[in-house]
Amino acid sequence: MADKAAAIVAGLGGAGNIEDIEACITRLRTEVADPGKVDEAALKAAGAHGVLVSGKVVQVVVGPEADTLTDDINDLLD
């Protein structure tokens, strides 16, 4: 799952672009510094079922593994 987490971080524009991330049932709810750096195709290639972007808020639909992925991503960001 760490490889998937790393791919999602890259798709969100890298660790430096992620300001906040939390799990919300089946989604990763993130706030990014620069929405222009988000690569929706890369996120889908990493296994996302969908991506919703609204301003600086990006929701990545990943299914029931959202909690585990959030933990793995937070490990990468620390």
MMTF fields as JSON, N, C-alpha, C and O atoms, coordinates in Angstrom:
{
  "mmtfVersion": "1.0.0",
  "mmtfProducer": "UNKNOWN",
  "numBonds": 311,
  "numAtoms": 312,
  "numGroups": 78,
  "numChains": 1,
  "numModels": 1,
  "chainsPerModel": [1],
  "groupsPerChain": [78],
  "chainIdList": ["A"],
  "bondAtomList": [4, 2, 8, 6, 12, 10, 16, 14, 20, 18, 24, 22, 28, 26, 32, 30, 36, 34, 40, 38, 44, 42, 48, 46, 52, 50, 56, 54, 60, 58, 64, 62, 68, 66, 72, 70, 76, 74, 80, 78, 84, 82, 88, 86, 92, 90, 96, 94, 100, 98, 104, 102, 108, 106, 112, 110, 116, 114, 120, 118, 124, 122, 128, 126, 132, 130, 136, 134, 140, 138, 144, 142, 148, 146, 152, 150, 156, 154, 160, 158, 164, 162, 168, 166, 172, 170, 176, 174, 180, 178, 184, 182, 188, 186, 192, 190, 196, 194, 200, 198, 204, 202, 208, 206, 212, 210, 216, 214, 220, 218, 224, 222, 228, 226, 232, 230, 236, 234, 240, 238, 244, 242, 248, 246, 252, 250, 256, 254, 260, 258, 264, 262, 268, 266, 272, 270, 276, 274, 280, 278, 284, 282, 288, 286, 292, 290, 296, 294, 300, 298, 304, 302, 308, 306],
  "bondOrderList": [1, 1, 1, 1, 1, 1, 1, 1, 1, 1, 1, 1, 1, 1, 1, 1, 1, 1, 1, 1, 1, 1, 1, 1, 1, 1, 1, 1, 1, 1, 1, 1, 1, 1, 1, 1, 1, 1, 1, 1, 1, 1, 1, 1, 1, 1, 1, 1, 1, 1, 1, 1, 1, 1, 1, 1, 1, 1, 1, 1, 1, 1, 1, 1, 1, 1, 1, 1, 1, 1, 1, 1, 1, 1, 1, 1, 1],
  "groupList": [{"groupName": "MET", "atomNameList": ["N", "CA", "C", "O"], "elementList": ["N", "C", "C", "O"], "formalChargeList": [0, 0, 0, 0], "bondAtomList": [1, 0, 2, 1, 3, 2], "bondOrderList": [1, 1, 2], "singleLetterCode": "M", "chemCompType": "L-PEPTIDE LINKING"}, {"groupName": "ALA", "atomNameList": ["N", "CA", "C", "O"], "elementList": ["N", "C", "C", "O"], "formalChargeList": [0, 0, 0, 0], "bondAtomList": [1, 0, 2, 1, 3, 2], "bondOrderList": [1, 1, 2], "singleLetterCode": "A", "chemCompType": "L-PEPTIDE LINKING"}, {"groupName": "ASP", "atomNameList": ["N", "CA", "C", "O"], "elementList": ["N", "C", "C", "O"], "formalChargeList": [0, 0, 0, 0], "bondAtomList": [1, 0, 2, 1, 3, 2], "bondOrderList": [1, 1, 2], "singleLetterCode": "D", "chemCompType": "L-PEPTIDE LINKING"}, {"groupName": "LYS", "atomNameList": ["N", "CA", "C", "O"], "elementList": ["N", "C", "C", "O"], "formalChargeList": [0, 0, 0, 0], "bondAtomList": [1, 0, 2, 1, 3, 2], "bondOrderList": [1, 1, 2], "singleLetterCode": "K", "chemCompType": "L-PEPTIDE LINKING"}, {"groupName": "ILE", "atomNameList": ["N", "CA", "C", "O"], "elementList": ["N", "C", "C", "O"], "formalChargeList": [0, 0, 0, 0], "bondAtomList": [1, 0, 2, 1, 3, 2], "bondOrderList": [1, 1, 2], "singleLetterCode": "I", "chemCompType": "L-PEPTIDE LINKING"}, {"groupName": "VAL", "atomNameList": ["N", "CA", "C", "O"], "elementList": ["N", "C", "C", "O"], "formalChargeList": [0, 0, 0, 0], "bondAtomList": [1, 0, 2, 1, 3, 2], "bondOrderList": [1, 1, 2], "singleLetterCode": "V", "chemCompType": "L-PEPTIDE LINKING"}, {"groupName": "GLY", "atomNameList": ["N", "CA", "C", "O"], "elementList": ["N", "C", "C", "O"], "formalChargeList": [0, 0, 0, 0], "bondAtomList": [1, 0, 2, 1, 3, 2], "bondOrderList": [1, 1, 2], "singleLetterCode": "G", "chemCompType": "PEPTIDE LINKING"}, {"groupName": "LEU", "atomNameList": ["N", "CA", "C", "O"], "elementList": ["N", "C", "C", "O"], "formalChargeList": [0, 0, 0, 0], "bondAtomList": [1, 0, 2, 1, 3, 2], "bondOrderList": [1, 1, 2], "singleLetterCode": "L", "chemCompType": "L-PEPTIDE LINKING"}, {"groupName": "ASN", "atomNameList": ["N", "CA", "C", "O"], "elementList": ["N", "C", "C", "O"], "formalChargeList": [0, 0, 0, 0], "bondAtomList": [1, 0, 2, 1, 3, 2], "bondOrderList": [1, 1, 2], "singleLetterCode": "N", "chemCompType": "L-PEPTIDE LINKING"}, {"groupName": "GLU", "atomNameList": ["N", "CA", "C", "O"], "elementList": ["N", "C", "C", "O"], "formalChargeList": [0, 0, 0, 0], "bondAtomList": [1, 0, 2, 1, 3, 2], "bondOrderList": [1, 1, 2], "singleLetterCode": "E", "chemCompType": "L-PEPTIDE LINKING"}, {"groupName": "CYS", "atomNameList": ["N", "CA", "C", "O"], "elementList": ["N", "C", "C", "O"], "formalChargeList": [0, 0, 0, 0], "bondAtomList": [1, 0, 2, 1, 3, 2], "bondOrderList": [1, 1, 2], "singleLetterCode": "C", "chemCompType": "L-PEPTIDE LINKING"}, {"groupName": "THR", "atomNameList": ["N", "CA", "C", "O"], "elementList": ["N", "C", "C", "O"], "formalChargeList": [0, 0, 0, 0], "bondAtomList": [1, 0, 2, 1, 3, 2], "bondOrderList": [1, 1, 2], "singleLetterCode": "T", "chemCompType": "L-PEPTIDE LINKING"}, {"groupName": "ARG", "atomNameList": ["N", "CA", "C", "O"], "elementList": ["N", "C", "C", "O"], "formalChargeList": [0, 0, 0, 0], "bondAtomList": [1, 0, 2, 1, 3, 2], "bondOrderList": [1, 1, 2], "singleLetterCode": "R", "chemCompType": "L-PEPTIDE LINKING"}, {"groupName": "PRO", "atomNameList": ["N", "CA", "C", "O"], "elementList": ["N", "C", "C", "O"], "formalChargeList": [0, 0, 0, 0], "bondAtomList": [1, 0, 2, 1, 3, 2], "bondOrderList": [1, 1, 2], "singleLetterCode": "P", "chemCompType": "L-PEPTIDE LINKING"}, {"groupName": "HIS", "atomNameList": ["N", "CA", "C", "O"], "elementList": ["N", "C", "C", "O"], "formalChargeList": [0, 0, 0, 0], "bondAtomList": [1, 0, 2, 1, 3, 2], "bondOrderList": [1, 1, 2], "singleLetterCode": "H", "chemCompType": "L-PEPTIDE LINKING"}, {"groupName": "SER", "atomNameList": ["N", "CA", "C", "O"], "elementList": ["N", "C", "C", "O"], "formalChargeList": [0, 0, 0, 0], "bondAtomList": [1, 0, 2, 1, 3, 2], "bondOrderList": [1, 1, 2], "singleLetterCode": "S", "chemCompType": "L-PEPTIDE LINKING"}, {"groupName": "GLN", "atomNameList": ["N", "CA", "C", "O"], "elementList": ["N", "C", "C", "O"], "formalChargeList": [0, 0, 0, 0], "bondAtomList": [1, 0, 2, 1, 3, 2], "bondOrderList": [1, 1, 2], "singleLetterCode": "Q", "chemCompType": "L-PEPTIDE LINKING"}],
  "groupTypeList": [0, 1, 2, 3, 1, 1, 1, 4, 5, 1, 6, 7, 6, 6, 1, 6, 8, 4, 9, 2, 4, 9, 1, 10, 4, 11, 12, 7, 12, 11, 9, 5, 1, 2, 13, 6, 3, 5, 2, 9, 1, 1, 7, 3, 1, 1, 6, 1, 14, 6, 5, 7, 5, 15, 6, 3, 5, 5, 16, 5, 5, 5, 6, 13, 9, 1, 2, 11, 7, 11, 2, 2, 4, 8, 2, 7, 7, 2],
  "groupIdList": [1, 2, 3, 4, 5, 6, 7, 8, 9, 10, 11, 12, 13, 14, 15, 16, 17, 18, 19, 20, 21, 22, 23, 24, 25, 26, 27, 28, 29, 30, 31, 32, 33, 34, 35, 36, 37, 38, 39, 40, 41, 42, 43, 44, 45, 46, 47, 48, 49, 50, 51, 52, 53, 54, 55, 56, 57, 58, 59, 60, 61, 62, 63, 64, 65, 66, 67, 68, 69, 70, 71, 72, 73, 74, 75, 76, 77, 78],
  "secStructList": [7, 2, 2, 2, 2, 2, 2, 2, 2, 2, 2, 6, 6, 7, 4, 4, 4, 3, 3, 3, 3, 3, 3, 3, 6, 6, 3, 3, 3, 3, 3, 3, 1, 7, 4, 4, 4, 7, 7, 2, 2, 2, 2, 2, 2, 6, 6, 7, 1, 3, 3, 3, 3, 3, 6, 6, 3, 3, 3, 3, 3, 7, 7, 6, 6, 2, 2, 2, 2, 2, 2, 2, 2, 2, 2, 2, 2, 7],
  "xCoordList": [0.833, 0.0, 0.866, 0.407, 2.121, 3.013, 3.293, 3.43, 3.379, 3.599, 2.414, 2.589, 1.21, 0.001, -0.039, -0.399, 0.327, 0.361, 1.347, 1.048, 2.519, 3.529, 3.035, 3.289, 2.329, 1.791, 0.717, 0.611, -0.073, -1.104, -0.461, -0.901, 0.569, 1.289, 1.827, 1.701, 2.422, 2.949, 1.825, 1.993, 0.683, -0.448, -1.046, -1.654, -0.863, -1.352, -0.347, -0.546, 0.72, 1.693, 2.901, 3.688, 3.058, 4.205, 3.888, 2.899, 4.745, 4.533, 4.433, 3.66, 5.211, 5.207, 3.93, 3.671, 3.121, 1.869, 0.692, -0.366, 0.861, -0.23, -0.207, 0.748, -1.259, -1.361, -2.088, -1.783, -3.05, -3.824, -4.415, -4.757, -4.534, -5.169, -5.875, -5.351, -7.078, -7.824, -8.681, -9.035, -9.011, -9.874, -11.323, -11.656, -12.172, -13.603, -14.342, -14.711, -14.549, -15.21, -14.49, -13.651, -14.794, -14.173, -13.295, -12.876, -13.019, -12.267, -11.101, -11.092, -10.122, -9.057, -9.421, -9.454, -9.691, -10.024, -8.738, -8.193, -8.268, -7.003, -7.17, -8.078, -6.274, -6.167, -4.759, -3.778, -4.673, -3.376, -3.045, -3.936, -1.768, -1.321, -1.604, -2.04, -1.353, -1.516, -2.311, -1.754, -3.618, -4.436, -3.938, -4.248, -3.182, -2.647, -1.624, -1.342, -1.071, -0.078, -0.723, -0.031, -2.032, -2.728, -2.878, -3.356, -2.468, -2.523, -3.598, -3.345, -4.807, -5.932, -5.656, -6.024, -5.021, -4.714, -3.772, -3.933, -2.794, -1.855, -2.574, -2.284, -3.505, -4.263, -5.112, -5.204, -5.726, -6.531, -5.639, -6.019, -4.454, -3.504, -3.028, -2.663, -3.034, -2.621, -3.733, -3.529, -4.91, -6.003, -7.213, -8.16, -7.212, -8.371, -9.548, -9.388, -10.722, -11.938, -12.474, -13.211, -12.09, -12.53, -11.785, -11.202, -11.808, -11.134, -12.062, -12.559, -12.295, -13.122, -12.267, -11.681, -12.189, -11.388, -12.317, -13.078, -12.25, -13.031, -12.121, -11.944, -11.548, -10.584, -9.359, -8.736, -9.007, -7.821, -8.137, -7.237, -9.413, -9.824, -9.905, -10.574, -9.205, -9.2, -9.666, -9.105, -10.699, -11.163, -10.793, -11.136, -10.092, -9.657, -10.454, -10.305, -11.294, -12.146, -11.325, -10.924, -11.08, -10.226, -10.926, -10.352, -12.138, -12.846, -12.535, -12.062, -12.801, -12.691, -11.27, -11.093, -10.269, -8.888, -8.458, -7.275, -9.39, -9.058, -8.299, -7.326, -8.734, -8.057, -6.614, -5.711, -6.402, -5.049, -4.158, -3.008, -4.699, -3.917, -3.565, -2.457, -4.49, -4.207, -3.053, -2.167, -3.053, -1.952, -0.63, 0.383, -0.647, 0.574, 1.066, 2.269, 0.137, 0.518, 1.077, 2.066, 0.456, 0.972, 2.373, 3.202, 2.651, 4.005, 4.995, 6.117, 4.575, 5.451, 5.669, 6.739, 4.662, 4.755, 5.56, 6.072, 5.675, 6.416, 7.898, 8.641],
  "yCoordList": [-1.204, 0.0, 1.253, 2.324, 1.127, 2.296, 2.819, 4.027, 1.915, 2.348, 3.159, 4.166, 2.723, 3.441, 4.805, 5.8, 4.856, 6.127, 7.083, 8.266, 6.582, 7.427, 7.941, 9.091, 7.096, 7.509, 8.582, 9.497, 8.469, 9.474, 10.792, 11.855, 10.736, 11.959, 12.652, 13.868, 11.876, 12.451, 13.073, 14.156, 12.39, 12.895, 14.167, 14.966, 14.341, 15.555, 16.706, 17.765, 16.494, 17.564, 17.481, 18.425, 16.36, 16.175, 16.556, 17.234, 16.109, 16.333, 17.817, 18.202, 18.636, 20.067, 20.77, 21.891, 20.121, 20.73, 20.359, 20.984, 19.357, 18.881, 19.645, 19.541, 20.41, 21.175, 20.398, 20.552, 19.562, 18.787, 17.578, 17.648, 16.468, 15.278, 14.536, 14.398, 14.058, 13.254, 12.259, 12.481, 11.156, 10.145, 10.499, 10.955, 10.284, 10.53, 9.356, 9.426, 8.314, 7.073, 6.429, 5.551, 6.841, 6.223, 7.197, 6.909, 8.343, 9.383, 9.894, 9.829, 10.403, 11.173, 12.628, 13.074, 13.358, 14.772, 15.548, 15.496, 16.255, 16.965, 18.444, 18.856, 19.228, 20.637, 20.82, 20.435, 21.414, 21.592, 23.073, 23.922, 23.365, 24.758, 25.266, 26.403, 24.415, 24.815, 23.749, 22.719, 23.984, 22.985, 22.694, 21.637, 23.597, 23.387, 22.262, 21.75, 21.877, 20.797, 19.418, 18.406, 19.364, 18.082, 17.426, 18.049, 16.176, 15.416, 14.338, 13.261, 14.648, 13.724, 12.386, 11.338, 12.405, 11.156, 10.287, 9.067, 10.907, 10.146, 9.56, 8.437, 10.315, 9.808, 8.61, 7.633, 8.676, 7.543, 6.358, 5.213, 6.619, 5.538, 4.879, 3.704, 5.644, 5.114, 4.303, 3.708, 4.278, 3.462, 4.232, 3.629, 5.553, 6.348, 6.045, 5.916, 5.934, 5.698, 6.998, 6.997, 8.1, 9.409, 10.499, 10.263, 11.702, 12.853, 14.046, 14.333, 14.744, 15.949, 17.104, 17.032, 18.167, 19.337, 20.533, 20.835, 21.21, 22.42, 23.426, 23.387, 24.323, 25.273, 24.531, 23.798, 24.72, 24.063, 22.708, 22.015, 22.335, 21.056, 20.005, 20.191, 18.893, 17.788, 16.542, 16.176, 15.895, 14.636, 13.522, 13.557, 12.539, 11.393, 10.183, 9.753, 9.638, 8.505, 7.221, 6.84, 6.556, 5.366, 4.124, 3.035, 4.266, 3.124, 2.935, 3.859, 1.727, 1.474, 1.526, 1.458, 1.642, 1.71, 3.139, 3.381, 4.077, 5.484, 5.696, 6.449, 5.038, 5.218, 4.743, 5.431, 3.573, 3.017, 3.889, 4.16, 4.326, 5.187, 6.507, 7.013, 7.07, 8.326, 8.133, 8.983, 7.026, 6.737, 6.621, 7.178, 5.893, 5.711, 7.038, 7.3, 7.879, 9.181, 10.078, 10.778, 10.064, 10.877, 10.419, 11.246, 9.117, 8.615, 9.194, 9.551, 9.286, 9.846, 11.35, 11.867, 12.05, 13.491, 13.892, 15.01, 12.994, 13.322, 13.37, 13.631],
  "zCoordList": [0.0, 0.0, 0.0, -0.395, 0.442, 0.472, -0.937, -1.133, -1.919, -3.307, -3.807, -4.493, -3.463, -3.869, -3.194, -3.823, -1.923, -1.191, -1.843, -2.009, -2.213, -2.858, -4.204, -4.561, -4.954, -6.249, -6.075, -6.892, -5.015, -4.746, -4.341, -4.78, -3.515, -3.135, -4.39, -4.535, -5.288, -6.531, -7.364, -7.926, -7.442, -8.205, -7.625, -8.337, -6.326, -5.665, -5.767, -5.171, -6.517, -6.725, -5.815, -5.738, -5.122, -4.234, -2.805, -2.527, -1.907, -0.478, -0.128, 0.748, -0.808, -0.512, -0.921, -0.483, -1.762, -2.211, -1.311, -1.393, -0.459, 0.398, 1.715, 2.485, 1.967, 3.208, 4.302, 5.485, 3.908, 4.884, 4.174, 2.994, 4.9, 4.336, 5.451, 6.557, 5.146, 6.105, 5.346, 4.189, 6.012, 5.414, 5.708, 6.801, 4.725, 4.888, 4.237, 3.064, 4.976, 4.566, 3.38, 3.583, 2.15, 0.967, 0.196, -0.925, 0.792, 0.08, 0.903, 2.132, 0.181, 0.809, 0.556, -0.591, 1.615, 1.467, 1.737, 2.839, 0.741, 0.865, 0.566, -0.156, 1.137, 0.772, 0.23, 0.867, -0.96, -1.606, -1.736, -1.763, -1.814, -1.963, -3.371, -3.548, -4.382, -5.778, -6.526, -6.907, -6.744, -7.445, -8.86, -9.41, -9.455, -10.794, -10.869, -11.952, -9.734, -9.696, -9.585, -9.697, -9.368, -9.216, -10.589, -11.537, -10.679, -11.931, -11.785, -11.245, -12.276, -12.122, -12.808, -12.277, -13.968, -14.677, -13.848, -13.799, -13.199, -12.362, -11.148, -10.735, -10.581, -9.429, -9.84, -9.097, -11.004, -11.48, -11.806, -11.564, -12.355, -12.636, -11.343, -11.337, -10.243, -8.94, -8.282, -7.224, -8.91, -8.377, -7.9, -7.396, -8.045, -7.63, -8.554, -9.768, -7.957, -8.739, -9.325, -10.311, -8.702, -9.163, -8.428, -7.37, -8.997, -8.401, -8.54, -9.629, -7.431, -7.447, -6.962, -5.882, -7.749, -7.386, -7.267, -8.187, -6.13, -5.908, -5.222, -4.004, -6.008, -5.443, -4.976, -5.744, -3.703, -3.14, -2.512, -2.037, -2.509, -1.925, -3.025, -4.042, -2.793, -3.738, -2.996, -1.963, -3.533, -2.958, -3.918, -5.1, -3.391, -4.181, -3.698, -2.554, -4.566, -4.205, -4.34, -5.44, -3.199, -3.191, -2.645, -2.674, -2.154, -1.598, -0.124, 0.537, 0.401, 1.837, 2.397, 3.613, 1.551, 2.038, 2.382, 2.618, 2.414, 2.651, 3.959, 3.992, 5.042, 6.335, 6.29, 6.768, 5.719, 5.63, 4.755, 5.1, 3.617, 2.729, 3.396, 3.217, 4.16, 4.866, 5.835, 5.92, 6.566, 7.491, 6.736, 7.157, 5.616, 4.828, 4.259, 4.242, 3.792, 3.239, 4.33, 4.111, 5.502, 6.609, 7.011, 7.394, 6.932, 7.202, 6.198, 6.559, 4.933, 3.898, 4.095, 3.775, 4.619, 4.785, 6.014, 6.084, 6.977, 8.222, 8.02, 8.966]
}
